[in-house]
Structures are given as structure tokens and as C-alpha cells.
Amino acid sequence: MENDVKLYLVMAMRKPAFDASVIAPHKAFLDALRAQGRLHLTGSFSDGSGGAYVLCNVDDLEQARAIVATDPLALQDCSELSVHEWNTR
């Protein structure tokens, strides 16, 4: 990706009351983002503590946060989600 492309790193850390039934809807959410051209990269942490995904083709941090607010992980309050504008090099 070019350096002038804005990327948004979303950290998703599981809460103690994490419910595994949210995983399938979360993956469907990510698949929809990918189909829209808004998902650059995604993955889980090997220790099971959560994962991260990178949004692209998003106007600004506010729009990135609005997208993340619709993630089933957020809607079901299973994970702590934080969104960061990510300057890569």
C-alpha cells in the first residue's frame, strides 16, 4: 500500500466473559468488510487473548470508529475494541 493511504488498526481484546458464539458473526462482519474493500488484514493472537484487523478505504477516524461500533464483538460487549489511525512505513 502507498504511504498516503490511511489505515486504521483495530485491536480487539477479549473480555473475561467472552462468549465464543460471537466468533461466527464477527467473521461474517469481517467478510462483509472485505467484500466492500474496507478490510486490509485480519488475524487472531496465538495466545487466545483477542486479535486485530486493519481497515482501509475509510474516510477518517470517526468513520472507522462508526464501522467498528457495528462489529458483533462490540454489539455483544464481548471484547474491548480500540481504533487507531495507523501510520505505516
PyMOL Python script that loads the backbone (N, CA, C, O; Angstrom):
from pymol import cmd

cmd.read_pdbstr("""\
ATOM      1  N   MET A   1       0.833  -1.176   0.000  1.00  0.00           N
ATOM      2  CA  MET A   1       0.000   0.000   0.000  1.00  0.00           C
ATOM      3  C   MET A   1       0.879   1.241   0.000  1.00  0.00           C
ATOM      4  O   MET A   1       1.993   1.225   0.524  1.00  0.00           O
ATOM      5  N   GLU A   2       0.383   2.291  -0.577  1.00  0.00           N
ATOM      6  CA  GLU A   2       1.121   3.537  -0.613  1.00  0.00           C
ATOM      7  C   GLU A   2       1.104   4.195   0.760  1.00  0.00           C
ATOM      8  O   GLU A   2       0.185   3.983   1.551  1.00  0.00           O
ATOM      9  N   ASN A   3       2.122   4.991   1.030  1.00  0.00           N
ATOM     10  CA  ASN A   3       2.233   5.646   2.331  1.00  0.00           C
ATOM     11  C   ASN A   3       1.117   6.643   2.603  1.00  0.00           C
ATOM     12  O   ASN A   3       0.815   6.918   3.764  1.00  0.00           O
ATOM     13  N   ASP A   4       0.483   7.203   1.542  1.00  0.00           N
ATOM     14  CA  ASP A   4      -0.566   8.190   1.765  1.00  0.00           C
ATOM     15  C   ASP A   4      -1.931   7.563   2.011  1.00  0.00           C
ATOM     16  O   ASP A   4      -2.912   8.277   2.219  1.00  0.00           O
ATOM     17  N   VAL A   5      -2.002   6.254   1.989  1.00  0.00           N
ATOM     18  CA  VAL A   5      -3.256   5.566   2.270  1.00  0.00           C
ATOM     19  C   VAL A   5      -3.432   5.495   3.783  1.00  0.00           C
ATOM     20  O   VAL A   5      -2.539   5.050   4.503  1.00  0.00           O
ATOM     21  N   LYS A   6      -4.592   5.939   4.252  1.00  0.00           N
ATOM     22  CA  LYS A   6      -4.855   5.882   5.691  1.00  0.00           C
ATOM     23  C   LYS A   6      -5.317   4.480   6.070  1.00  0.00           C
ATOM     24  O   LYS A   6      -6.204   3.911   5.433  1.00  0.00           O
ATOM     25  N   LEU A   7      -4.713   3.943   7.098  1.00  0.00           N
ATOM     26  CA  LEU A   7      -5.097   2.653   7.641  1.00  0.00           C
ATOM     27  C   LEU A   7      -5.522   2.847   9.094  1.00  0.00           C
ATOM     28  O   LEU A   7      -5.034   3.741   9.785  1.00  0.00           O
ATOM     29  N   TYR A   8      -6.429   2.000   9.537  1.00  0.00           N
ATOM     30  CA  TYR A   8      -6.934   2.082  10.902  1.00  0.00           C
ATOM     31  C   TYR A   8      -6.796   0.709  11.547  1.00  0.00           C
ATOM     32  O   TYR A   8      -7.403  -0.266  11.103  1.00  0.00           O
ATOM     33  N   LEU A   9      -5.992   0.649  12.592  1.00  0.00           N
ATOM     34  CA  LEU A   9      -5.743  -0.586  13.327  1.00  0.00           C
ATOM     35  C   LEU A   9      -6.797  -0.735  14.410  1.00  0.00           C
ATOM     36  O   LEU A   9      -6.993   0.157  15.235  1.00  0.00           O
ATOM     37  N   VAL A  10      -7.472  -1.873  14.396  1.00  0.00           N
ATOM     38  CA  VAL A  10      -8.495  -2.162  15.397  1.00  0.00           C
ATOM     39  C   VAL A  10      -7.983  -3.306  16.268  1.00  0.00           C
ATOM     40  O   VAL A  10      -7.765  -4.420  15.793  1.00  0.00           O
ATOM     41  N   MET A  11      -7.800  -3.010  17.535  1.00  0.00           N
ATOM     42  CA  MET A  11      -7.386  -4.024  18.499  1.00  0.00           C
ATOM     43  C   MET A  11      -8.644  -4.545  19.191  1.00  0.00           C
ATOM     44  O   MET A  11      -9.455  -3.766  19.691  1.00  0.00           O
ATOM     45  N   ALA A  12      -8.795  -5.855  19.214  1.00  0.00           N
ATOM     46  CA  ALA A  12      -9.965  -6.481  19.832  1.00  0.00           C
ATOM     47  C   ALA A  12      -9.480  -7.443  20.913  1.00  0.00           C
ATOM     48  O   ALA A  12      -9.053  -8.560  20.621  1.00  0.00           O
ATOM     49  N   MET A  13      -9.551  -6.996  22.157  1.00  0.00           N
ATOM     50  CA  MET A  13      -9.090  -7.811  23.280  1.00  0.00           C
ATOM     51  C   MET A  13     -10.291  -8.408  24.005  1.00  0.00           C
ATOM     52  O   MET A  13     -11.208  -7.695  24.412  1.00  0.00           O
ATOM     53  N   ARG A  14     -10.267  -9.723  24.157  1.00  0.00           N
ATOM     54  CA  ARG A  14     -11.401 -10.426  24.775  1.00  0.00           C
ATOM     55  C   ARG A  14     -11.584 -10.015  26.234  1.00  0.00           C
ATOM     56  O   ARG A  14     -10.623  -9.858  26.987  1.00  0.00           O
ATOM     57  N   LYS A  15     -12.852  -9.847  26.602  1.00  0.00           N
ATOM     58  CA  LYS A  15     -13.203  -9.576  27.995  1.00  0.00           C
ATOM     59  C   LYS A  15     -13.322 -10.917  28.723  1.00  0.00           C
ATOM     60  O   LYS A  15     -13.484 -11.951  28.075  1.00  0.00           O
ATOM     61  N   PRO A  16     -13.245 -10.919  30.057  1.00  0.00           N
ATOM     62  CA  PRO A  16     -13.342 -12.176  30.804  1.00  0.00           C
ATOM     63  C   PRO A  16     -14.611 -12.974  30.492  1.00  0.00           C
ATOM     64  O   PRO A  16     -14.577 -14.205  30.508  1.00  0.00           O
ATOM     65  N   ALA A  17     -15.716 -12.304  30.214  1.00  0.00           N
ATOM     66  CA  ALA A  17     -16.978 -13.002  29.927  1.00  0.00           C
ATOM     67  C   ALA A  17     -17.165 -13.243  28.428  1.00  0.00           C
ATOM     68  O   ALA A  17     -18.300 -13.317  27.957  1.00  0.00           O
ATOM     69  N   PHE A  18     -16.072 -13.368  27.671  1.00  0.00           N
ATOM     70  CA  PHE A  18     -16.148 -13.582  26.230  1.00  0.00           C
ATOM     71  C   PHE A  18     -17.003 -14.805  25.916  1.00  0.00           C
ATOM     72  O   PHE A  18     -16.837 -15.864  26.521  1.00  0.00           O
ATOM     73  N   ASP A  19     -17.918 -14.646  24.964  1.00  0.00           N
ATOM     74  CA  ASP A  19     -18.809 -15.731  24.541  1.00  0.00           C
ATOM     75  C   ASP A  19     -18.392 -16.159  23.137  1.00  0.00           C
ATOM     76  O   ASP A  19     -18.493 -15.372  22.196  1.00  0.00           O
ATOM     77  N   ALA A  20     -17.930 -17.387  22.988  1.00  0.00           N
ATOM     78  CA  ALA A  20     -17.428 -17.887  21.708  1.00  0.00           C
ATOM     79  C   ALA A  20     -18.487 -17.893  20.608  1.00  0.00           C
ATOM     80  O   ALA A  20     -18.143 -17.989  19.430  1.00  0.00           O
ATOM     81  N   SER A  21     -19.764 -17.792  20.967  1.00  0.00           N
ATOM     82  CA  SER A  21     -20.810 -17.783  19.939  1.00  0.00           C
ATOM     83  C   SER A  21     -20.750 -16.514  19.079  1.00  0.00           C
ATOM     84  O   SER A  21     -21.405 -16.449  18.039  1.00  0.00           O
ATOM     85  N   VAL A  22     -19.982 -15.515  19.492  1.00  0.00           N
ATOM     86  CA  VAL A  22     -19.854 -14.278  18.724  1.00  0.00           C
ATOM     87  C   VAL A  22     -18.827 -14.410  17.591  1.00  0.00           C
ATOM     88  O   VAL A  22     -18.771 -13.552  16.710  1.00  0.00           O
ATOM     89  N   ILE A  23     -18.028 -15.462  17.604  1.00  0.00           N
ATOM     90  CA  ILE A  23     -16.957 -15.604  16.610  1.00  0.00           C
ATOM     91  C   ILE A  23     -17.508 -15.690  15.189  1.00  0.00           C
ATOM     92  O   ILE A  23     -17.016 -14.991  14.303  1.00  0.00           O
ATOM     93  N   ALA A  24     -18.508 -16.524  14.950  1.00  0.00           N
ATOM     94  CA  ALA A  24     -19.057 -16.661  13.589  1.00  0.00           C
ATOM     95  C   ALA A  24     -19.653 -15.343  13.080  1.00  0.00           C
ATOM     96  O   ALA A  24     -19.358 -14.961  11.948  1.00  0.00           O
ATOM     97  N   PRO A  25     -20.480 -14.628  13.863  1.00  0.00           N
ATOM     98  CA  PRO A  25     -20.972 -13.337  13.383  1.00  0.00           C
ATOM     99  C   PRO A  25     -19.849 -12.316  13.156  1.00  0.00           C
ATOM    100  O   PRO A  25     -19.922 -11.509  12.230  1.00  0.00           O
ATOM    101  N   HIS A  26     -18.821 -12.352  13.995  1.00  0.00           N
ATOM    102  CA  HIS A  26     -17.682 -11.455  13.821  1.00  0.00           C
ATOM    103  C   HIS A  26     -16.966 -11.756  12.502  1.00  0.00           C
ATOM    104  O   HIS A  26     -16.612 -10.835  11.764  1.00  0.00           O
ATOM    105  N   LYS A  27     -16.753 -13.037  12.203  1.00  0.00           N
ATOM    106  CA  LYS A  27     -16.105 -13.405  10.937  1.00  0.00           C
ATOM    107  C   LYS A  27     -16.964 -12.994   9.747  1.00  0.00           C
ATOM    108  O   LYS A  27     -16.428 -12.571   8.723  1.00  0.00           O
ATOM    109  N   ALA A  28     -18.293 -13.109   9.860  1.00  0.00           N
ATOM    110  CA  ALA A  28     -19.188 -12.667   8.785  1.00  0.00           C
ATOM    111  C   ALA A  28     -19.079 -11.151   8.595  1.00  0.00           C
ATOM    112  O   ALA A  28     -19.101 -10.660   7.467  1.00  0.00           O
ATOM    113  N   PHE A  29     -18.964 -10.421   9.695  1.00  0.00           N
ATOM    114  CA  PHE A  29     -18.766  -8.970   9.650  1.00  0.00           C
ATOM    115  C   PHE A  29     -17.477  -8.635   8.902  1.00  0.00           C
ATOM    116  O   PHE A  29     -17.463  -7.746   8.051  1.00  0.00           O
ATOM    117  N   LEU A  30     -16.394  -9.348   9.220  1.00  0.00           N
ATOM    118  CA  LEU A  30     -15.122  -9.112   8.540  1.00  0.00           C
ATOM    119  C   LEU A  30     -15.210  -9.473   7.061  1.00  0.00           C
ATOM    120  O   LEU A  30     -14.656  -8.768   6.217  1.00  0.00           O
ATOM    121  N   ASP A  31     -15.902 -10.566   6.741  1.00  0.00           N
ATOM    122  CA  ASP A  31     -16.085 -10.950   5.334  1.00  0.00           C
ATOM    123  C   ASP A  31     -16.827  -9.864   4.568  1.00  0.00           C
ATOM    124  O   ASP A  31     -16.501  -9.586   3.415  1.00  0.00           O
ATOM    125  N   ALA A  32     -17.816  -9.253   5.196  1.00  0.00           N
ATOM    126  CA  ALA A  32     -18.570  -8.167   4.553  1.00  0.00           C
ATOM    127  C   ALA A  32     -17.666  -6.958   4.327  1.00  0.00           C
ATOM    128  O   ALA A  32     -17.738  -6.318   3.278  1.00  0.00           O
ATOM    129  N   LEU A  33     -16.819  -6.642   5.301  1.00  0.00           N
ATOM    130  CA  LEU A  33     -15.877  -5.539   5.123  1.00  0.00           C
ATOM    131  C   LEU A  33     -14.923  -5.829   3.970  1.00  0.00           C
ATOM    132  O   LEU A  33     -14.617  -4.941   3.174  1.00  0.00           O
ATOM    133  N   ARG A  34     -14.459  -7.064   3.882  1.00  0.00           N
ATOM    134  CA  ARG A  34     -13.552  -7.452   2.799  1.00  0.00           C
ATOM    135  C   ARG A  34     -14.252  -7.283   1.445  1.00  0.00           C
ATOM    136  O   ARG A  34     -13.653  -6.771   0.499  1.00  0.00           O
ATOM    137  N   ALA A  35     -15.505  -7.707   1.351  1.00  0.00           N
ATOM    138  CA  ALA A  35     -16.273  -7.589   0.109  1.00  0.00           C
ATOM    139  C   ALA A  35     -16.470  -6.123  -0.289  1.00  0.00           C
ATOM    140  O   ALA A  35     -16.576  -5.807  -1.474  1.00  0.00           O
ATOM    141  N   GLN A  36     -16.516  -5.230   0.705  1.00  0.00           N
ATOM    142  CA  GLN A  36     -16.661  -3.793   0.455  1.00  0.00           C
ATOM    143  C   GLN A  36     -15.325  -3.121   0.134  1.00  0.00           C
ATOM    144  O   GLN A  36     -15.290  -1.936  -0.196  1.00  0.00           O
ATOM    145  N   GLY A  37     -14.235  -3.870   0.231  1.00  0.00           N
ATOM    146  CA  GLY A  37     -12.915  -3.299   0.007  1.00  0.00           C
ATOM    147  C   GLY A  37     -12.396  -2.496   1.176  1.00  0.00           C
ATOM    148  O   GLY A  37     -11.518  -1.649   1.009  1.00  0.00           O
ATOM    149  N   ARG A  38     -12.932  -2.752   2.370  1.00  0.00           N
ATOM    150  CA  ARG A  38     -12.535  -1.974   3.554  1.00  0.00           C
ATOM    151  C   ARG A  38     -11.665  -2.740   4.540  1.00  0.00           C
ATOM    152  O   ARG A  38     -11.238  -2.171   5.545  1.00  0.00           O
ATOM    153  N   LEU A  39     -11.395  -4.005   4.281  1.00  0.00           N
ATOM    154  CA  LEU A  39     -10.569  -4.803   5.187  1.00  0.00           C
ATOM    155  C   LEU A  39      -9.244  -5.110   4.519  1.00  0.00           C
ATOM    156  O   LEU A  39      -9.199  -5.756   3.472  1.00  0.00           O
ATOM    157  N   HIS A  40      -8.163  -4.641   5.133  1.00  0.00           N
ATOM    158  CA  HIS A  40      -6.824  -4.864   4.586  1.00  0.00           C
ATOM    159  C   HIS A  40      -6.216  -6.157   5.126  1.00  0.00           C
ATOM    160  O   HIS A  40      -5.597  -6.914   4.378  1.00  0.00           O
ATOM    161  N   LEU A  41      -6.391  -6.408   6.413  1.00  0.00           N
ATOM    162  CA  LEU A  41      -5.728  -7.528   7.071  1.00  0.00           C
ATOM    163  C   LEU A  41      -6.475  -7.856   8.349  1.00  0.00           C
ATOM    164  O   LEU A  41      -7.041  -6.971   8.990  1.00  0.00           O
ATOM    165  N   THR A  42      -6.479  -9.123   8.718  1.00  0.00           N
ATOM    166  CA  THR A  42      -7.108  -9.521   9.975  1.00  0.00           C
ATOM    167  C   THR A  42      -6.411 -10.762  10.523  1.00  0.00           C
ATOM    168  O   THR A  42      -5.798 -11.523   9.774  1.00  0.00           O
ATOM    169  N   GLY A  43      -6.509 -10.957  11.823  1.00  0.00           N
ATOM    170  CA  GLY A  43      -5.930 -12.150  12.422  1.00  0.00           C
ATOM    171  C   GLY A  43      -6.150 -12.178  13.921  1.00  0.00           C
ATOM    172  O   GLY A  43      -6.495 -11.174  14.543  1.00  0.00           O
ATOM    173  N   SER A  44      -5.939 -13.365  14.484  1.00  0.00           N
ATOM    174  CA  SER A  44      -6.096 -13.532  15.931  1.00  0.00           C
ATOM    175  C   SER A  44      -4.725 -13.736  16.570  1.00  0.00           C
ATOM    176  O   SER A  44      -3.761 -14.111  15.902  1.00  0.00           O
ATOM    177  N   PHE A  45      -4.661 -13.484  17.868  1.00  0.00           N
ATOM    178  CA  PHE A  45      -3.416 -13.684  18.607  1.00  0.00           C
ATOM    179  C   PHE A  45      -3.303 -15.145  19.024  1.00  0.00           C
ATOM    180  O   PHE A  45      -4.295 -15.757  19.420  1.00  0.00           O
ATOM    181  N   SER A  46      -2.118 -15.696  18.938  1.00  0.00           N
ATOM    182  CA  SER A  46      -1.920 -17.120  19.220  1.00  0.00           C
ATOM    183  C   SER A  46      -2.204 -17.483  20.676  1.00  0.00           C
ATOM    184  O   SER A  46      -2.433 -18.652  20.984  1.00  0.00           O
ATOM    185  N   ASP A  47      -2.192 -16.498  21.576  1.00  0.00           N
ATOM    186  CA  ASP A  47      -2.451 -16.797  22.984  1.00  0.00           C
ATOM    187  C   ASP A  47      -3.945 -16.775  23.331  1.00  0.00           C
ATOM    188  O   ASP A  47      -4.314 -16.980  24.488  1.00  0.00           O
ATOM    189  N   GLY A  48      -4.803 -16.527  22.335  1.00  0.00           N
ATOM    190  CA  GLY A  48      -6.244 -16.546  22.561  1.00  0.00           C
ATOM    191  C   GLY A  48      -6.798 -15.300  23.234  1.00  0.00           C
ATOM    192  O   GLY A  48      -7.963 -15.289  23.630  1.00  0.00           O
ATOM    193  N   SER A  49      -5.991 -14.244  23.376  1.00  0.00           N
ATOM    194  CA  SER A  49      -6.430 -13.046  24.081  1.00  0.00           C
ATOM    195  C   SER A  49      -7.266 -12.107  23.213  1.00  0.00           C
ATOM    196  O   SER A  49      -7.878 -11.169  23.724  1.00  0.00           O
ATOM    197  N   GLY A  50      -7.293 -12.353  21.929  1.00  0.00           N
ATOM    198  CA  GLY A  50      -8.044 -11.493  21.017  1.00  0.00           C
ATOM    199  C   GLY A  50      -7.416 -11.476  19.653  1.00  0.00           C
ATOM    200  O   GLY A  50      -6.866 -12.479  19.198  1.00  0.00           O
ATOM    201  N   GLY A  51      -7.495 -10.330  18.994  1.00  0.00           N
ATOM    202  CA  GLY A  51      -6.934 -10.211  17.660  1.00  0.00           C
ATOM    203  C   GLY A  51      -6.965  -8.770  17.208  1.00  0.00           C
ATOM    204  O   GLY A  51      -7.167  -7.852  18.003  1.00  0.00           O
ATOM    205  N   ALA A  52      -6.761  -8.589  15.918  1.00  0.00           N
ATOM    206  CA  ALA A  52      -6.742  -7.246  15.353  1.00  0.00           C
ATOM    207  C   ALA A  52      -7.177  -7.312  13.902  1.00  0.00           C
ATOM    208  O   ALA A  52      -7.102  -8.357  13.254  1.00  0.00           O
ATOM    209  N   TYR A  53      -7.634  -6.168  13.409  1.00  0.00           N
ATOM    210  CA  TYR A  53      -7.864  -6.050  11.974  1.00  0.00           C
ATOM    211  C   TYR A  53      -7.532  -4.635  11.544  1.00  0.00           C
ATOM    212  O   TYR A  53      -7.533  -3.704  12.349  1.00  0.00           O
ATOM    213  N   VAL A  54      -7.248  -4.493  10.258  1.00  0.00           N
ATOM    214  CA  VAL A  54      -6.850  -3.214   9.703  1.00  0.00           C
ATOM    215  C   VAL A  54      -7.871  -2.797   8.655  1.00  0.00           C
ATOM    216  O   VAL A  54      -8.119  -3.508   7.681  1.00  0.00           O
ATOM    217  N   LEU A  55      -8.456  -1.626   8.881  1.00  0.00           N
ATOM    218  CA  LEU A  55      -9.412  -1.066   7.937  1.00  0.00           C
ATOM    219  C   LEU A  55      -8.678  -0.178   6.936  1.00  0.00           C
ATOM    220  O   LEU A  55      -7.699   0.487   7.277  1.00  0.00           O
ATOM    221  N   CYS A  56      -9.165  -0.177   5.703  1.00  0.00           N
ATOM    222  CA  CYS A  56      -8.650   0.697   4.661  1.00  0.00           C
ATOM    223  C   CYS A  56      -9.845   1.265   3.898  1.00  0.00           C
ATOM    224  O   CYS A  56     -10.979   0.828   4.093  1.00  0.00           O
ATOM    225  N   ASN A  57      -9.586   2.241   3.030  1.00  0.00           N
ATOM    226  CA  ASN A  57     -10.656   2.871   2.251  1.00  0.00           C
ATOM    227  C   ASN A  57     -11.762   3.419   3.146  1.00  0.00           C
ATOM    228  O   ASN A  57     -12.951   3.296   2.852  1.00  0.00           O
ATOM    229  N   VAL A  58     -11.331   4.025   4.245  1.00  0.00           N
ATOM    230  CA  VAL A  58     -12.219   4.651   5.213  1.00  0.00           C
ATOM    231  C   VAL A  58     -11.834   6.129   5.251  1.00  0.00           C
ATOM    232  O   VAL A  58     -10.648   6.457   5.240  1.00  0.00           O
ATOM    233  N   ASP A  59     -12.815   7.016   5.294  1.00  0.00           N
ATOM    234  CA  ASP A  59     -12.561   8.452   5.191  1.00  0.00           C
ATOM    235  C   ASP A  59     -11.724   9.026   6.326  1.00  0.00           C
ATOM    236  O   ASP A  59     -10.810   9.816   6.093  1.00  0.00           O
ATOM    237  N   ASP A  60     -12.041   8.621   7.569  1.00  0.00           N
ATOM    238  CA  ASP A  60     -11.358   9.214   8.711  1.00  0.00           C
ATOM    239  C   ASP A  60     -11.574   8.345   9.943  1.00  0.00           C
ATOM    240  O   ASP A  60     -12.270   7.331   9.894  1.00  0.00           O
ATOM    241  N   LEU A  61     -10.966   8.760  11.041  1.00  0.00           N
ATOM    242  CA  LEU A  61     -11.044   8.003  12.291  1.00  0.00           C
ATOM    243  C   LEU A  61     -12.490   7.886  12.776  1.00  0.00           C
ATOM    244  O   LEU A  61     -12.885   6.846  13.303  1.00  0.00           O
ATOM    245  N   GLU A  62     -13.263   8.926  12.602  1.00  0.00           N
ATOM    246  CA  GLU A  62     -14.665   8.898  13.024  1.00  0.00           C
ATOM    247  C   GLU A  62     -15.441   7.799  12.271  1.00  0.00           C
ATOM    248  O   GLU A  62     -16.210   7.052  12.876  1.00  0.00           O
ATOM    249  N   GLN A  63     -15.233   7.711  10.966  1.00  0.00           N
ATOM    250  CA  GLN A  63     -15.907   6.671  10.191  1.00  0.00           C
ATOM    251  C   GLN A  63     -15.401   5.282  10.598  1.00  0.00           C
ATOM    252  O   GLN A  63     -16.189   4.340  10.682  1.00  0.00           O
ATOM    253  N   ALA A  64     -14.112   5.151  10.847  1.00  0.00           N
ATOM    254  CA  ALA A  64     -13.565   3.867  11.292  1.00  0.00           C
ATOM    255  C   ALA A  64     -14.215   3.442  12.606  1.00  0.00           C
ATOM    256  O   ALA A  64     -14.584   2.280  12.773  1.00  0.00           O
ATOM    257  N   ARG A  65     -14.353   4.377  13.532  1.00  0.00           N
ATOM    258  CA  ARG A  65     -14.984   4.057  14.821  1.00  0.00           C
ATOM    259  C   ARG A  65     -16.449   3.681  14.638  1.00  0.00           C
ATOM    260  O   ARG A  65     -16.951   2.802  15.338  1.00  0.00           O
ATOM    261  N   ALA A  66     -17.143   4.337  13.705  1.00  0.00           N
ATOM    262  CA  ALA A  66     -18.549   4.007  13.442  1.00  0.00           C
ATOM    263  C   ALA A  66     -18.672   2.598  12.873  1.00  0.00           C
ATOM    264  O   ALA A  66     -19.604   1.872  13.218  1.00  0.00           O
ATOM    265  N   ILE A  67     -17.753   2.208  12.016  1.00  0.00           N
ATOM    266  CA  ILE A  67     -17.760   0.848  11.461  1.00  0.00           C
ATOM    267  C   ILE A  67     -17.522  -0.164  12.573  1.00  0.00           C
ATOM    268  O   ILE A  67     -18.237  -1.160  12.678  1.00  0.00           O
ATOM    269  N   VAL A  68     -16.522   0.092  13.396  1.00  0.00           N
ATOM    270  CA  VAL A  68     -16.169  -0.831  14.486  1.00  0.00           C
ATOM    271  C   VAL A  68     -17.318  -0.968  15.485  1.00  0.00           C
ATOM    272  O   VAL A  68     -17.497  -2.031  16.078  1.00  0.00           O
ATOM    273  N   ALA A  69     -18.083   0.080  15.672  1.00  0.00           N
ATOM    274  CA  ALA A  69     -19.226   0.022  16.601  1.00  0.00           C
ATOM    275  C   ALA A  69     -20.283  -0.981  16.145  1.00  0.00           C
ATOM    276  O   ALA A  69     -21.118  -1.403  16.946  1.00  0.00           O
ATOM    277  N   THR A  70     -20.256  -1.367  14.864  1.00  0.00           N
ATOM    278  CA  THR A  70     -21.217  -2.348  14.350  1.00  0.00           C
ATOM    279  C   THR A  70     -20.668  -3.774  14.361  1.00  0.00           C
ATOM    280  O   THR A  70     -21.365  -4.704  13.956  1.00  0.00           O
ATOM    281  N   ASP A  71     -19.446  -3.953  14.812  1.00  0.00           N
ATOM    282  CA  ASP A  71     -18.836  -5.277  14.929  1.00  0.00           C
ATOM    283  C   ASP A  71     -19.592  -6.062  16.010  1.00  0.00           C
ATOM    284  O   ASP A  71     -19.826  -5.534  17.097  1.00  0.00           O
ATOM    285  N   PRO A  72     -19.976  -7.307  15.729  1.00  0.00           N
ATOM    286  CA  PRO A  72     -20.646  -8.113  16.759  1.00  0.00           C
ATOM    287  C   PRO A  72     -19.870  -8.206  18.074  1.00  0.00           C
ATOM    288  O   PRO A  72     -20.477  -8.359  19.133  1.00  0.00           O
ATOM    289  N   LEU A  73     -18.550  -8.118  18.024  1.00  0.00           N
ATOM    290  CA  LEU A  73     -17.772  -8.111  19.266  1.00  0.00           C
ATOM    291  C   LEU A  73     -18.142  -6.928  20.139  1.00  0.00           C
ATOM    292  O   LEU A  73     -18.177  -7.040  21.364  1.00  0.00           O
ATOM    293  N   ALA A  74     -18.420  -5.785  19.505  1.00  0.00           N
ATOM    294  CA  ALA A  74     -18.830  -4.588  20.235  1.00  0.00           C
ATOM    295  C   ALA A  74     -20.303  -4.670  20.616  1.00  0.00           C
ATOM    296  O   ALA A  74     -20.674  -4.361  21.749  1.00  0.00           O
ATOM    297  N   LEU A  75     -21.135  -5.085  19.677  1.00  0.00           N
ATOM    298  CA  LEU A  75     -22.579  -5.143  19.928  1.00  0.00           C
ATOM    299  C   LEU A  75     -22.927  -6.099  21.058  1.00  0.00           C
ATOM    300  O   LEU A  75     -23.870  -5.856  21.811  1.00  0.00           O
ATOM    301  N   GLN A  76     -22.166  -7.192  21.181  1.00  0.00           N
ATOM    302  CA  GLN A  76     -22.429  -8.164  22.245  1.00  0.00           C
ATOM    303  C   GLN A  76     -21.519  -7.945  23.454  1.00  0.00           C
ATOM    304  O   GLN A  76     -21.533  -8.739  24.395  1.00  0.00           O
ATOM    305  N   ASP A  77     -20.729  -6.868  23.430  1.00  0.00           N
ATOM    306  CA  ASP A  77     -19.863  -6.487  24.543  1.00  0.00           C
ATOM    307  C   ASP A  77     -18.947  -7.628  24.990  1.00  0.00           C
ATOM    308  O   ASP A  77     -18.750  -7.853  26.184  1.00  0.00           O
ATOM    309  N   CYS A  78     -18.390  -8.344  24.003  1.00  0.00           N
ATOM    310  CA  CYS A  78     -17.509  -9.482  24.289  1.00  0.00           C
ATOM    311  C   CYS A  78     -16.034  -9.110  24.308  1.00  0.00           C
ATOM    312  O   CYS A  78     -15.215  -9.812  24.903  1.00  0.00           O
ATOM    313  N   SER A  79     -15.703  -8.007  23.656  1.00  0.00           N
ATOM    314  CA  SER A  79     -14.305  -7.597  23.545  1.00  0.00           C
ATOM    315  C   SER A  79     -14.191  -6.094  23.728  1.00  0.00           C
ATOM    316  O   SER A  79     -15.131  -5.340  23.473  1.00  0.00           O
ATOM    317  N   GLU A  80     -13.020  -5.685  24.174  1.00  0.00           N
ATOM    318  CA  GLU A  80     -12.686  -4.273  24.255  1.00  0.00           C
ATOM    319  C   GLU A  80     -12.062  -3.905  22.914  1.00  0.00           C
ATOM    320  O   GLU A  80     -11.008  -4.428  22.551  1.00  0.00           O
ATOM    321  N   LEU A  81     -12.713  -3.003  22.176  1.00  0.00           N
ATOM    322  CA  LEU A  81     -12.246  -2.625  20.844  1.00  0.00           C
ATOM    323  C   LEU A  81     -11.683  -1.208  20.880  1.00  0.00           C
ATOM    324  O   LEU A  81     -12.327  -0.289  21.384  1.00  0.00           O
ATOM    325  N   SER A  82     -10.480  -1.040  20.345  1.00  0.00           N
ATOM    326  CA  SER A  82      -9.892   0.283  20.228  1.00  0.00           C
ATOM    327  C   SER A  82      -9.465   0.496  18.780  1.00  0.00           C
ATOM    328  O   SER A  82      -8.997  -0.428  18.115  1.00  0.00           O
ATOM    329  N   VAL A  83      -9.632   1.717  18.308  1.00  0.00           N
ATOM    330  CA  VAL A  83      -9.350   2.051  16.908  1.00  0.00           C
ATOM    331  C   VAL A  83      -8.273   3.123  16.879  1.00  0.00           C
ATOM    332  O   VAL A  83      -8.356   4.121  17.594  1.00  0.00           O
ATOM    333  N   HIS A  84      -7.263   2.908  16.048  1.00  0.00           N
ATOM    334  CA  HIS A  84      -6.124   3.824  15.962  1.00  0.00           C
ATOM    335  C   HIS A  84      -5.816   4.105  14.508  1.00  0.00           C
ATOM    336  O   HIS A  84      -5.738   3.178  13.702  1.00  0.00           O
ATOM    337  N   GLU A  85      -5.635   5.388  14.151  1.00  0.00           N
ATOM    338  CA  GLU A  85      -5.111   5.687  12.821  1.00  0.00           C
ATOM    339  C   GLU A  85      -3.662   5.223  12.834  1.00  0.00           C
ATOM    340  O   GLU A  85      -2.892   5.591  13.721  1.00  0.00           O
ATOM    341  N   TRP A  86      -3.299   4.418  11.853  1.00  0.00           N
ATOM    342  CA  TRP A  86      -2.017   3.725  11.882  1.00  0.00           C
ATOM    343  C   TRP A  86      -1.127   4.267  10.776  1.00  0.00           C
ATOM    344  O   TRP A  86      -1.460   4.158   9.596  1.00  0.00           O
ATOM    345  N   ASN A  87      -0.010   4.844  11.149  1.00  0.00           N
ATOM    346  CA  ASN A  87       0.969   5.342  10.193  1.00  0.00           C
ATOM    347  C   ASN A  87       1.992   4.235   9.952  1.00  0.00           C
ATOM    348  O   ASN A  87       2.808   3.927  10.820  1.00  0.00           O
ATOM    349  N   THR A  88       1.935   3.647   8.768  1.00  0.00           N
ATOM    350  CA  THR A  88       2.866   2.565   8.446  1.00  0.00           C
ATOM    351  C   THR A  88       4.010   3.110   7.620  1.00  0.00           C
ATOM    352  O   THR A  88       3.932   4.212   7.076  1.00  0.00           O
ATOM    353  N   ARG A  89       5.072   2.329   7.531  1.00  0.00           N
ATOM    354  CA  ARG A  89       6.197   2.715   6.682  1.00  0.00           C
ATOM    355  C   ARG A  89       6.834   1.489   6.085  1.00  0.00           C
ATOM    356  O   ARG A  89       7.804   1.599   5.335  1.00  0.00           O
TER     357      ARG A  89
END
""", "prot")
cmd.dss("prot")
cmd.show_as("cartoon", "prot")
cmd.util.cbc("prot")
cmd.orient("prot")
